[in-house]
Amino acid sequence: MAALGRAASCQAGAAQWRAACSGLLQTAAVRGRCRWVLCSTLQRRKTAHFQLPKCCGGLIQANGAVTQQTRSFYNTNKHLSAKDSLQPSEEKVGAFTRIIEAMGFTGPLKYSRWKIKVAALRMYTCCVEKTDYEEFFNRCHMPDTLNSWFLVAQLHVWMCLVRMKQEGRTGKYMCRYIVHCMWEDVEQRGKVMGINSAVLREDMRTMVENFYAALFGYDEGILSDDHVLAAALWRNLFNKNCEDPRHLELLVEYVRKQVQHLDALSGEDLLLTGEVNWRPLVESDARSILKPLSPVYNDEGL
């Protein structure tokens, strides 16, 4: 009897051992199968022959149909400017140049400073002399005052600043001198008009504040849609006093086509000559792209 009991217990232990071993084998088989599935999936992913199962594909197609109905993707063709290749956002300079500029001095530039200053003066002169201010005043119903002249001039100066800041450190240096020439001109015009020095000083302080506020507004508008640009023009150029929306539409179109025209100009020519020709305020085909003329640079006698 004792022998029979030991035999029965051995059979029960063997049955339990077989069950445990079969469970381990199944688990190992499942793990090995999962490993095989992952390896094969990665291999198919690398060879670009990865396909989802039909059930997953059906779910994705069903969800994609709903998503496609409720969401639209915006795609547009990018209009390349004069620089067809991508330019680095920051110009690489040496440690010595960074130390000099951190101390408030100007480091070595691409061209000599006096050439850049002459080009900046020419560019500001183009903003003043090649712009038909009377047409702006008549079409936009602006009063013929020094402040109105300054508002139109600062719009063209801002467009030049936008273009020249794309030319690295040399362009930024030219931008500073363009703004310097503008304030010198405003002060001289105020003195010629006989404005009191104290009143002129106060007016120029207000103009400086409005100028830098306008720069932020115009930058936001040129990077956004026409609604934001129209709001910036309404605040800064019209002083929130424009009852005809066609005037805003005309100015938005004018700014867009002028910025596109400036982008087509060569940066080297702008740094050396500063010559800018403005497109007219009203054109029959404002969306046409004009081929800019290459200026001839001559520094004799400068």
Disulfide bonds with the S-S distance in Angstrom:
none
